[in-house]
Amino acid sequence: MAGTSHECAPVGDWYQPPAPSAESLRVMERMARWLAHQLNNPLATISGSAQLLERAQGPSPTASGQSLNYPDMIRQEATRCSALLNEVAGLCTAREPDLAPLDLRSLAEESLRRSLQRCDPEGVRVDVEPSPGSSLVMGDPVMLSRAVEALLDNALQAMAEGGNLALAVRLSPDHPGHQEVIVTDTGEGMGPETLSRLFEPFFTERRRFRGLGLTLCHQAAEAHRGALAFRSSPGKGTTARLILPAGFG
C-alpha cells in the first residue's frame, strides 16, 4: 500500500498522528481472523438450533396479543454477528483500493445518515455546510465510506452531553487538486497523548474505547495517497480533516 503522499501532508497547526506499527497491524489481523474462526461455528449452532425451535413452537404471544418470534430473532442476530465477524476479519486485511469515480459529497452525506442512525445522539445539532463546485474523486467507495463514518462516529461519541457537529466537503484551500472532508465537533477534545495514539488499534482511554475505526480510517487515507489530520484541545472539541487527491496516479 502506498504511503501518505508528501504533497498532501497537513500544514500549519494540524497534527498527523503516527502510523500504527506493522506489528500491531499484524496482531490486529490475526486477532480478527482468530475470533471469526472461533465464533462462527458456535454462532452457526445457535442459528440452527433457533431455526429448529421456531419450527417446533412457533411465535410466542405477548400480553397485548401480538406474536413475537423469539427463535427467529435469535437466528437473525446470530447471522448478523457472524457476518460482522467476517467483515471485520476482511477489513483488517490490507488491500489495494478498488478505484472508481465517486461524488465525495454524496458519500459523506450518506455516511452521516448511517452514523446518526447508528449512534442515535441526543442533544447534538448537525450542520452540513454547503459546498459549491465538483466534489468528484477517484476512490474506493467502501473504504472511504467507512473512513468518513469512523470520523463521524468518533465526533458523535465525544459529545455525550450534546453539542454541535459540522460536516463539510470542499476543495482543499492549501492542497491544489485535492478534495477534503472536514468533521468538526464541540465535544470533549483530546490532549497530545490521546492524539498521538489515535491510530493505535483498540486504543482505550479512561472513558472511551476507540476500537478499530480510526486505524482503518488511516489505512484508507494511505491507500488513496491522502492524509488524515486533526486539530483538538481538551474541552474545546476536535476537527478532523481527510484530504484526498481528486485524481489518482
C-alpha atoms as an extended CHARMM CRD file, in Angstrom:
* protein
*
       249  EXT
         1         1  MET       CA              0.0000000000        0.0000000000        0.0000000000  PROA      1               0.0000000000
         2         2  ALA       CA              1.2750000000        3.4290000000       -0.8230000000  PROA      2               0.0000000000
         3         3  GLY       CA              2.4000000000        5.6980000000        1.9950000000  PROA      3               0.0000000000
         4         4  THR       CA              0.9490000000        9.0990000000        2.7240000000  PROA      4               0.0000000000
         5         5  SER       CA              1.7230000000       11.4880000000       -0.1240000000  PROA      5               0.0000000000
         6         6  HSD       CA              4.0690000000       14.3230000000        0.8210000000  PROA      6               0.0000000000
         7         7  GLU       CA              2.1570000000       16.6930000000       -1.4650000000  PROA      7               0.0000000000
         8         8  CYS       CA             -0.9560000000       16.4560000000        0.7170000000  PROA      8               0.0000000000
         9         9  ALA       CA              0.7030000000       16.3530000000        4.1320000000  PROA      9               0.0000000000
        10        10  PRO       CA             -1.1310000000       18.6850000000        6.5590000000  PROA      10              0.0000000000
        11        11  VAL       CA              0.2810000000       22.1600000000        7.1390000000  PROA      11              0.0000000000
        12        12  GLY       CA              0.1250000000       24.6850000000        9.9530000000  PROA      12              0.0000000000
        13        13  ASP       CA             -1.2200000000       23.5600000000       13.3150000000  PROA      13              0.0000000000
        14        14  TRP       CA             -2.7660000000       20.3220000000       12.0350000000  PROA      14              0.0000000000
        15        15  TYR       CA             -1.4960000000       17.2380000000       13.8240000000  PROA      15              0.0000000000
        16        16  GLN       CA             -0.9200000000       13.9730000000       11.9810000000  PROA      16              0.0000000000
        17        17  PRO       CA             -0.7510000000       11.0350000000       14.4310000000  PROA      17              0.0000000000
        18        18  PRO       CA              1.9870000000        8.4740000000       13.8420000000  PROA      18              0.0000000000
        19        19  ALA       CA              1.0220000000        5.4280000000       11.8000000000  PROA      19              0.0000000000
        20        20  PRO       CA              0.3430000000        2.2050000000       13.6960000000  PROA      20              0.0000000000
        21        21  SER       CA              3.2790000000       -0.1560000000       13.7730000000  PROA      21              0.0000000000
        22        22  ALA       CA              3.4110000000       -3.0010000000       11.2770000000  PROA      22              0.0000000000
        23        23  GLU       CA              3.4420000000       -5.4680000000       14.1670000000  PROA      23              0.0000000000
        24        24  SER       CA              0.2840000000       -4.0080000000       15.7270000000  PROA      24              0.0000000000
        25        25  LEU       CA             -1.4870000000       -4.3140000000       12.3630000000  PROA      25              0.0000000000
        26        26  ARG       CA             -0.3670000000       -7.9380000000       12.0330000000  PROA      26              0.0000000000
        27        27  VAL       CA             -1.6500000000       -8.6620000000       15.5420000000  PROA      27              0.0000000000
        28        28  MET       CA             -4.9440000000       -6.9570000000       14.6830000000  PROA      28              0.0000000000
        29        29  GLU       CA             -5.3670000000       -9.0990000000       11.5740000000  PROA      29              0.0000000000
        30        30  ARG       CA             -4.5020000000      -12.3280000000       13.3860000000  PROA      30              0.0000000000
        31        31  MET       CA             -6.8810000000      -11.4990000000       16.2370000000  PROA      31              0.0000000000
        32        32  ALA       CA             -9.7650000000      -10.7300000000       13.8890000000  PROA      32              0.0000000000
        33        33  ARG       CA             -9.2650000000      -13.9450000000       11.9430000000  PROA      33              0.0000000000
        34        34  TRP       CA             -8.9330000000      -15.9960000000       15.1380000000  PROA      34              0.0000000000
        35        35  LEU       CA            -12.1680000000      -14.5530000000       16.5420000000  PROA      35              0.0000000000
        36        36  ALA       CA            -14.0180000000      -15.2290000000       13.2990000000  PROA      36              0.0000000000
        37        37  HSD       CA            -12.7510000000      -18.8220000000       13.2540000000  PROA      37              0.0000000000
        38        38  GLN       CA            -13.5800000000      -19.4710000000       16.9240000000  PROA      38              0.0000000000
        39        39  LEU       CA            -17.0430000000      -17.9020000000       16.9710000000  PROA      39              0.0000000000
        40        40  ASN       CA            -18.5180000000      -18.7300000000       13.5670000000  PROA      40              0.0000000000
        41        41  ASN       CA            -19.1600000000      -22.3850000000       14.4410000000  PROA      41              0.0000000000
        42        42  PRO       CA            -20.9440000000      -21.6370000000       17.7560000000  PROA      42              0.0000000000
        43        43  LEU       CA            -22.9850000000      -18.9340000000       16.0370000000  PROA      43              0.0000000000
        44        44  ALA       CA            -23.9830000000      -21.3980000000       13.3210000000  PROA      44              0.0000000000
        45        45  THR       CA            -25.0910000000      -23.8500000000       16.0420000000  PROA      45              0.0000000000
        46        46  ILE       CA            -27.1470000000      -21.1430000000       17.7550000000  PROA      46              0.0000000000
        47        47  SER       CA            -28.7490000000      -20.1510000000       14.4640000000  PROA      47              0.0000000000
        48        48  GLY       CA            -29.5740000000      -23.7520000000       13.5320000000  PROA      48              0.0000000000
        49        49  SER       CA            -30.9790000000      -24.5270000000       16.9660000000  PROA      49              0.0000000000
        50        50  ALA       CA            -33.1560000000      -21.4080000000       16.8690000000  PROA      50              0.0000000000
        51        51  GLN       CA            -34.4990000000      -22.4530000000       13.4820000000  PROA      51              0.0000000000
        52        52  LEU       CA            -35.4470000000      -25.9090000000       14.8450000000  PROA      52              0.0000000000
        53        53  LEU       CA            -37.0500000000      -24.3020000000       17.8980000000  PROA      53              0.0000000000
        54        54  GLU       CA            -39.0380000000      -21.9580000000       15.6550000000  PROA      54              0.0000000000
        55        55  ARG       CA            -40.4400000000      -24.9200000000       13.7150000000  PROA      55              0.0000000000
        56        56  ALA       CA            -41.3370000000      -26.7490000000       16.9310000000  PROA      56              0.0000000000
        57        57  GLN       CA            -43.0980000000      -23.9980000000       18.8930000000  PROA      57              0.0000000000
        58        58  GLY       CA            -43.8080000000      -21.0820000000       16.5750000000  PROA      58              0.0000000000
        59        59  PRO       CA            -44.2160000000      -17.4380000000       17.6900000000  PROA      59              0.0000000000
        60        60  SER       CA            -44.8360000000      -16.5570000000       21.3550000000  PROA      60              0.0000000000
        61        61  PRO       CA            -47.8960000000      -14.4210000000       22.2370000000  PROA      61              0.0000000000
        62        62  THR       CA            -47.4340000000      -11.2390000000       24.2910000000  PROA      62              0.0000000000
        63        63  ALA       CA            -49.7720000000       -9.6070000000       26.8310000000  PROA      63              0.0000000000
        64        64  SER       CA            -51.1050000000       -7.3280000000       24.0930000000  PROA      64              0.0000000000
        65        65  GLY       CA            -51.9600000000      -10.2840000000       21.8860000000  PROA      65              0.0000000000
        66        66  GLN       CA            -49.1260000000       -9.6970000000       19.4280000000  PROA      66              0.0000000000
        67        67  SER       CA            -46.8450000000      -12.5450000000       18.4000000000  PROA      67              0.0000000000
        68        68  LEU       CA            -43.0950000000      -12.3810000000       18.9060000000  PROA      68              0.0000000000
        69        69  ASN       CA            -40.9560000000      -14.8780000000       17.0510000000  PROA      69              0.0000000000
        70        70  TYR       CA            -38.1080000000      -15.2060000000       19.5530000000  PROA      70              0.0000000000
        71        71  PRO       CA            -36.3380000000      -18.0840000000       17.7610000000  PROA      71              0.0000000000
        72        72  ASP       CA            -36.2930000000      -16.0540000000       14.5560000000  PROA      72              0.0000000000
        73        73  MET       CA            -34.9180000000      -13.0520000000       16.4450000000  PROA      73              0.0000000000
        74        74  ILE       CA            -32.1310000000      -15.2430000000       17.8680000000  PROA      74              0.0000000000
        75        75  ARG       CA            -31.3390000000      -16.6430000000       14.4290000000  PROA      75              0.0000000000
        76        76  GLN       CA            -31.2190000000      -13.2020000000       12.8200000000  PROA      76              0.0000000000
        77        77  GLU       CA            -28.8930000000      -11.8100000000       15.4890000000  PROA      77              0.0000000000
        78        78  ALA       CA            -26.5910000000      -14.8500000000       15.2660000000  PROA      78              0.0000000000
        79        79  THR       CA            -26.4230000000      -14.3930000000       11.4870000000  PROA      79              0.0000000000
        80        80  ARG       CA            -25.6990000000      -10.6840000000       11.9150000000  PROA      80              0.0000000000
        81        81  CYS       CA            -22.8850000000      -11.3640000000       14.4110000000  PROA      81              0.0000000000
        82        82  SER       CA            -21.3260000000      -13.9530000000       12.1020000000  PROA      82              0.0000000000
        83        83  ALA       CA            -21.4270000000      -11.5220000000        9.1710000000  PROA      83              0.0000000000
        84        84  LEU       CA            -19.8890000000       -8.7900000000       11.3390000000  PROA      84              0.0000000000
        85        85  LEU       CA            -17.0340000000      -11.0520000000       12.4180000000  PROA      85              0.0000000000
        86        86  ASN       CA            -16.2440000000      -11.9910000000        8.8270000000  PROA      86              0.0000000000
        87        87  GLU       CA            -16.4650000000       -8.3480000000        7.7790000000  PROA      87              0.0000000000
        88        88  VAL       CA            -14.0230000000       -7.2290000000       10.4730000000  PROA      88              0.0000000000
        89        89  ALA       CA            -11.6030000000      -10.0070000000        9.5220000000  PROA      89              0.0000000000
        90        90  GLY       CA            -11.7700000000       -8.8300000000        5.9120000000  PROA      90              0.0000000000
        91        91  LEU       CA            -11.3380000000       -5.1870000000        6.8550000000  PROA      91              0.0000000000
        92        92  CYS       CA             -8.2150000000       -5.9450000000        8.8520000000  PROA      92              0.0000000000
        93        93  THR       CA             -6.5440000000       -7.4390000000        5.7910000000  PROA      93              0.0000000000
        94        94  ALA       CA             -4.6550000000       -4.7780000000        3.8440000000  PROA      94              0.0000000000
        95        95  ARG       CA             -5.7760000000       -4.4540000000        0.2420000000  PROA      95              0.0000000000
        96        96  GLU       CA             -5.4650000000       -2.0600000000       -2.6500000000  PROA      96              0.0000000000
        97        97  PRO       CA             -8.4530000000        0.2510000000       -3.2060000000  PROA      97              0.0000000000
        98        98  ASP       CA            -10.9850000000       -0.6000000000       -5.9020000000  PROA      98              0.0000000000
        99        99  LEU       CA            -10.9870000000        2.7930000000       -7.5950000000  PROA      99              0.0000000000
       100       100  ALA       CA            -13.9680000000        4.3610000000       -9.3320000000  PROA      100             0.0000000000
       101       101  PRO       CA            -15.1790000000        7.9390000000       -9.8750000000  PROA      101             0.0000000000
       102       102  LEU       CA            -17.3830000000        8.9830000000       -6.9660000000  PROA      102             0.0000000000
       103       103  ASP       CA            -19.0450000000       12.0740000000       -5.5540000000  PROA      103             0.0000000000
       104       104  LEU       CA            -17.3330000000       12.6710000000       -2.2150000000  PROA      104             0.0000000000
       105       105  ARG       CA            -20.0980000000       14.9960000000       -1.0080000000  PROA      105             0.0000000000
       106       106  SER       CA            -22.8240000000       12.4260000000       -1.5970000000  PROA      106             0.0000000000
       107       107  LEU       CA            -20.7060000000        9.7300000000        0.0320000000  PROA      107             0.0000000000
       108       108  ALA       CA            -20.0910000000       11.9010000000        3.1060000000  PROA      108             0.0000000000
       109       109  GLU       CA            -23.7660000000       12.8030000000        3.4860000000  PROA      109             0.0000000000
       110       110  GLU       CA            -24.8000000000        9.1490000000        3.2260000000  PROA      110             0.0000000000
       111       111  SER       CA            -22.1280000000        8.2630000000        5.8030000000  PROA      111             0.0000000000
       112       112  LEU       CA            -23.5780000000       10.9340000000        8.0790000000  PROA      112             0.0000000000
       113       113  ARG       CA            -27.0410000000        9.4220000000        7.7690000000  PROA      113             0.0000000000
       114       114  ARG       CA            -25.7360000000        5.9920000000        8.7770000000  PROA      114             0.0000000000
       115       115  SER       CA            -23.6870000000        7.3450000000       11.6850000000  PROA      115             0.0000000000
       116       116  LEU       CA            -26.6370000000        9.2960000000       13.0860000000  PROA      116             0.0000000000
       117       117  GLN       CA            -28.8320000000        6.2200000000       12.8000000000  PROA      117             0.0000000000
       118       118  ARG       CA            -26.2270000000        4.0180000000       14.4910000000  PROA      118             0.0000000000
       119       119  CYS       CA            -25.1250000000        6.3870000000       17.2700000000  PROA      119             0.0000000000
       120       120  ASP       CA            -28.5910000000        7.9000000000       17.9060000000  PROA      120             0.0000000000
       121       121  PRO       CA            -27.1530000000       11.0470000000       19.5370000000  PROA      121             0.0000000000
       122       122  GLU       CA            -29.2070000000       13.2030000000       21.8960000000  PROA      122             0.0000000000
       123       123  GLY       CA            -28.7990000000       16.9540000000       22.0300000000  PROA      123             0.0000000000
       124       124  VAL       CA            -26.4840000000       17.1190000000       19.0020000000  PROA      124             0.0000000000
       125       125  ARG       CA            -27.1400000000       19.7920000000       16.3810000000  PROA      125             0.0000000000
       126       126  VAL       CA            -25.9510000000       18.7600000000       12.9140000000  PROA      126             0.0000000000
       127       127  ASP       CA            -24.8680000000       21.2430000000       10.2640000000  PROA      127             0.0000000000
       128       128  VAL       CA            -23.9690000000       20.1680000000        6.7250000000  PROA      128             0.0000000000
       129       129  GLU       CA            -22.1140000000       23.0810000000        5.1770000000  PROA      129             0.0000000000
       130       130  PRO       CA            -22.9160000000       23.9280000000        1.5380000000  PROA      130             0.0000000000
       131       131  SER       CA            -20.0080000000       23.4510000000       -0.8260000000  PROA      131             0.0000000000
       132       132  PRO       CA            -20.3600000000       24.6370000000       -4.4280000000  PROA      132             0.0000000000
       133       133  GLY       CA            -18.4480000000       23.0280000000       -7.2460000000  PROA      133             0.0000000000
       134       134  SER       CA            -17.4570000000       19.4950000000       -8.0680000000  PROA      134             0.0000000000
       135       135  SER       CA            -16.5600000000       17.0090000000       -5.3510000000  PROA      135             0.0000000000
       136       136  LEU       CA            -15.5120000000       14.1450000000       -7.6280000000  PROA      136             0.0000000000
       137       137  VAL       CA            -12.5950000000       11.9170000000       -6.6210000000  PROA      137             0.0000000000
       138       138  MET       CA            -11.2110000000        8.5690000000       -7.7110000000  PROA      138             0.0000000000
       139       139  GLY       CA            -11.7490000000        6.3260000000       -4.7300000000  PROA      139             0.0000000000
       140       140  ASP       CA            -12.9120000000        3.0670000000       -3.2390000000  PROA      140             0.0000000000
       141       141  PRO       CA            -16.4890000000        3.7700000000       -2.0540000000  PROA      141             0.0000000000
       142       142  VAL       CA            -16.4420000000        1.0800000000        0.6430000000  PROA      142             0.0000000000
       143       143  MET       CA            -13.1100000000        2.1420000000        2.1450000000  PROA      143             0.0000000000
       144       144  LEU       CA            -13.9340000000        5.8430000000        2.0270000000  PROA      144             0.0000000000
       145       145  SER       CA            -17.4340000000        5.3650000000        3.4350000000  PROA      145             0.0000000000
       146       146  ARG       CA            -16.0020000000        3.5240000000        6.4110000000  PROA      146             0.0000000000
       147       147  ALA       CA            -13.3160000000        6.1570000000        6.8670000000  PROA      147             0.0000000000
       148       148  VAL       CA            -15.8080000000        9.0290000000        6.9330000000  PROA      148             0.0000000000
       149       149  GLU       CA            -18.1670000000        7.0780000000        9.2000000000  PROA      149             0.0000000000
       150       150  ALA       CA            -15.2960000000        6.4440000000       11.6240000000  PROA      150             0.0000000000
       151       151  LEU       CA            -14.6100000000       10.1910000000       11.8330000000  PROA      151             0.0000000000
       152       152  LEU       CA            -18.3110000000       10.9350000000       12.3380000000  PROA      152             0.0000000000
       153       153  ASP       CA            -18.7420000000        8.1980000000       14.9480000000  PROA      153             0.0000000000
       154       154  ASN       CA            -15.7090000000        9.4980000000       16.8170000000  PROA      154             0.0000000000
       155       155  ALA       CA            -17.1600000000       13.0150000000       16.8100000000  PROA      155             0.0000000000
       156       156  LEU       CA            -20.6230000000       11.9180000000       17.9640000000  PROA      156             0.0000000000
       157       157  GLN       CA            -19.2230000000        9.7540000000       20.7560000000  PROA      157             0.0000000000
       158       158  ALA       CA            -17.2380000000       12.7400000000       22.0130000000  PROA      158             0.0000000000
       159       159  MET       CA            -20.4830000000       14.6680000000       22.6050000000  PROA      159             0.0000000000
       160       160  ALA       CA            -22.2640000000       12.5220000000       25.1880000000  PROA      160             0.0000000000
       161       161  GLU       CA            -23.7260000000       15.7050000000       26.7150000000  PROA      161             0.0000000000
       162       162  GLY       CA            -24.7780000000       17.1480000000       23.3510000000  PROA      162             0.0000000000
       163       163  GLY       CA            -23.1310000000       19.7480000000       21.1510000000  PROA      163             0.0000000000
       164       164  ASN       CA            -22.6370000000       20.7440000000       17.5320000000  PROA      164             0.0000000000
       165       165  LEU       CA            -21.4390000000       18.5830000000       14.6560000000  PROA      165             0.0000000000
       166       166  ALA       CA            -20.4100000000       20.1380000000       11.3430000000  PROA      166             0.0000000000
       167       167  LEU       CA            -19.6770000000       18.2880000000        8.1070000000  PROA      167             0.0000000000
       168       168  ALA       CA            -18.0980000000       19.9380000000        5.0830000000  PROA      168             0.0000000000
       169       169  VAL       CA            -16.7280000000       18.6830000000        1.7640000000  PROA      169             0.0000000000
       170       170  ARG       CA            -14.6400000000       21.1730000000       -0.1680000000  PROA      170             0.0000000000
       171       171  LEU       CA            -11.7070000000       21.7650000000       -2.4530000000  PROA      171             0.0000000000
       172       172  SER       CA             -8.6230000000       21.8930000000       -0.2690000000  PROA      172             0.0000000000
       173       173  PRO       CA             -7.5070000000       25.5140000000        0.2270000000  PROA      173             0.0000000000
       174       174  ASP       CA             -3.8440000000       24.5950000000        0.6740000000  PROA      174             0.0000000000
       175       175  HSD       CA             -3.5040000000       21.4560000000       -1.4900000000  PROA      175             0.0000000000
       176       176  PRO       CA             -4.4000000000       22.1990000000       -5.1310000000  PROA      176             0.0000000000
       177       177  GLY       CA             -6.0830000000       19.3000000000       -6.9020000000  PROA      177             0.0000000000
       178       178  HSD       CA             -7.3550000000       17.7680000000       -3.6640000000  PROA      178             0.0000000000
       179       179  GLN       CA            -10.7500000000       17.4040000000       -2.0190000000  PROA      179             0.0000000000
       180       180  GLU       CA            -11.2390000000       17.1500000000        1.7110000000  PROA      180             0.0000000000
       181       181  VAL       CA            -13.8480000000       16.0520000000        4.2110000000  PROA      181             0.0000000000
       182       182  ILE       CA            -13.9530000000       18.1480000000        7.3800000000  PROA      182             0.0000000000
       183       183  VAL       CA            -15.6940000000       16.8450000000       10.5290000000  PROA      183             0.0000000000
       184       184  THR       CA            -15.9010000000       19.2570000000       13.4710000000  PROA      184             0.0000000000
       185       185  ASP       CA            -17.3900000000       18.6180000000       16.9040000000  PROA      185             0.0000000000
       186       186  THR       CA            -17.7200000000       20.6280000000       20.1160000000  PROA      186             0.0000000000
       187       187  GLY       CA            -17.0980000000       17.6110000000       22.3470000000  PROA      187             0.0000000000
       188       188  GLU       CA            -14.5420000000       16.7510000000       24.9740000000  PROA      188             0.0000000000
       189       189  GLY       CA            -11.4960000000       17.2880000000       22.7760000000  PROA      189             0.0000000000
       190       190  MET       CA             -8.1600000000       15.4930000000       23.0360000000  PROA      190             0.0000000000
       191       191  GLY       CA             -4.7780000000       16.1910000000       24.5480000000  PROA      191             0.0000000000
       192       192  PRO       CA             -1.3710000000       15.4400000000       22.9890000000  PROA      192             0.0000000000
       193       193  GLU       CA             -1.1140000000       11.9040000000       24.4380000000  PROA      193             0.0000000000
       194       194  THR       CA             -4.5040000000       10.8510000000       23.0700000000  PROA      194             0.0000000000
       195       195  LEU       CA             -3.7900000000       12.4320000000       19.6800000000  PROA      195             0.0000000000
       196       196  SER       CA             -0.5040000000       10.5770000000       19.4210000000  PROA      196             0.0000000000
       197       197  ARG       CA             -2.2810000000        7.2110000000       19.8750000000  PROA      197             0.0000000000
       198       198  LEU       CA             -5.3800000000        7.7340000000       17.7120000000  PROA      198             0.0000000000
       199       199  PHE       CA             -4.3380000000        5.2320000000       15.0480000000  PROA      199             0.0000000000
       200       200  GLU       CA             -3.3560000000        2.5640000000       17.5780000000  PROA      200             0.0000000000
       201       201  PRO       CA             -5.6700000000       -0.4800000000       17.2530000000  PROA      201             0.0000000000
       202       202  PHE       CA             -8.0260000000       -0.9340000000       20.2300000000  PROA      202             0.0000000000
       203       203  PHE       CA             -6.7080000000        2.1730000000       21.9750000000  PROA      203             0.0000000000
       204       204  THR       CA             -8.6440000000        2.5570000000       25.2450000000  PROA      204             0.0000000000
       205       205  GLU       CA             -8.9730000000        5.6880000000       27.3580000000  PROA      205             0.0000000000
       206       206  ARG       CA            -10.5000000000        6.1420000000       30.7790000000  PROA      206             0.0000000000
       207       207  ARG       CA            -13.9190000000        6.9590000000       29.3120000000  PROA      207             0.0000000000
       208       208  ARG       CA            -13.7870000000        5.5830000000       25.7810000000  PROA      208             0.0000000000
       209       209  PHE       CA            -12.8410000000        2.5080000000       23.7780000000  PROA      209             0.0000000000
       210       210  ARG       CA            -11.8820000000        3.5620000000       20.2610000000  PROA      210             0.0000000000
       211       211  GLY       CA            -11.7060000000        0.1160000000       18.6480000000  PROA      211             0.0000000000
       212       212  LEU       CA            -10.5400000000       -0.1050000000       15.0310000000  PROA      212             0.0000000000
       213       213  GLY       CA            -12.3840000000        2.7810000000       13.3550000000  PROA      213             0.0000000000
       214       214  LEU       CA             -9.5830000000        5.3540000000       13.2000000000  PROA      214             0.0000000000
       215       215  THR       CA             -6.9580000000        2.6960000000       12.4490000000  PROA      215             0.0000000000
       216       216  LEU       CA             -8.9390000000        1.6690000000        9.3750000000  PROA      216             0.0000000000
       217       217  CYS       CA             -9.5330000000        5.3330000000        8.5450000000  PROA      217             0.0000000000
       218       218  HSD       CA             -5.7690000000        5.8930000000        8.4860000000  PROA      218             0.0000000000
       219       219  GLN       CA             -5.3260000000        2.8430000000        6.2380000000  PROA      219             0.0000000000
       220       220  ALA       CA             -7.9370000000        4.2120000000        3.8130000000  PROA      220             0.0000000000
       221       221  ALA       CA             -6.1870000000        7.6050000000        3.6540000000  PROA      221             0.0000000000
       222       222  GLU       CA             -2.8360000000        5.9630000000        2.9330000000  PROA      222             0.0000000000
       223       223  ALA       CA             -4.3180000000        3.6210000000        0.3320000000  PROA      223             0.0000000000
       224       224  HSD       CA             -5.6700000000        6.6660000000       -1.5560000000  PROA      224             0.0000000000
       225       225  ARG       CA             -2.3860000000        8.6030000000       -1.2390000000  PROA      225             0.0000000000
       226       226  GLY       CA             -4.1530000000       11.0570000000        1.0010000000  PROA      226             0.0000000000
       227       227  ALA       CA             -3.7100000000       12.3370000000        4.5340000000  PROA      227             0.0000000000
       228       228  LEU       CA             -5.6350000000       12.4220000000        7.7840000000  PROA      228             0.0000000000
       229       229  ALA       CA             -5.0070000000       15.1190000000       10.3570000000  PROA      229             0.0000000000
       230       230  PHE       CA             -6.5780000000       16.5740000000       13.4930000000  PROA      230             0.0000000000
       231       231  ARG       CA             -6.8240000000       19.7940000000       15.4210000000  PROA      231             0.0000000000
       232       232  SER       CA             -8.0020000000       19.3660000000       19.0030000000  PROA      232             0.0000000000
       233       233  SER       CA             -7.7680000000       20.6900000000       22.5490000000  PROA      233             0.0000000000
       234       234  PRO       CA             -9.2690000000       19.2810000000       25.7650000000  PROA      234             0.0000000000
       235       235  GLY       CA            -12.6690000000       20.8190000000       26.3950000000  PROA      235             0.0000000000
       236       236  LYS       CA            -12.7010000000       22.6410000000       23.0470000000  PROA      236             0.0000000000
       237       237  GLY       CA            -13.6840000000       19.9360000000       20.5890000000  PROA      237             0.0000000000
       238       238  THR       CA            -11.9720000000       18.3930000000       17.5950000000  PROA      238             0.0000000000
       239       239  THR       CA            -11.7110000000       18.9420000000       13.8580000000  PROA      239             0.0000000000
       240       240  ALA       CA            -10.7090000000       16.0050000000       11.6490000000  PROA      240             0.0000000000
       241       241  ARG       CA             -9.5390000000       16.5240000000        8.0980000000  PROA      241             0.0000000000
       242       242  LEU       CA             -9.4390000000       13.7710000000        5.4570000000  PROA      242             0.0000000000
       243       243  ILE       CA             -7.5310000000       15.0040000000        2.3600000000  PROA      243             0.0000000000
       244       244  LEU       CA             -7.8220000000       13.0790000000       -0.9040000000  PROA      244             0.0000000000
       245       245  PRO       CA             -6.4480000000       13.6830000000       -4.3890000000  PROA      245             0.0000000000
       246       246  ALA       CA             -9.1670000000       14.4820000000       -6.9000000000  PROA      246             0.0000000000
       247       247  GLY       CA             -7.3930000000       12.2160000000       -9.3800000000  PROA      247             0.0000000000
       248       248  PHE       CA             -5.2150000000        9.1780000000       -8.8500000000  PROA      248             0.0000000000
       249       249  GLY       CA             -1.8920000000        8.0620000000      -10.1970000000  PROA      249             0.0000000000
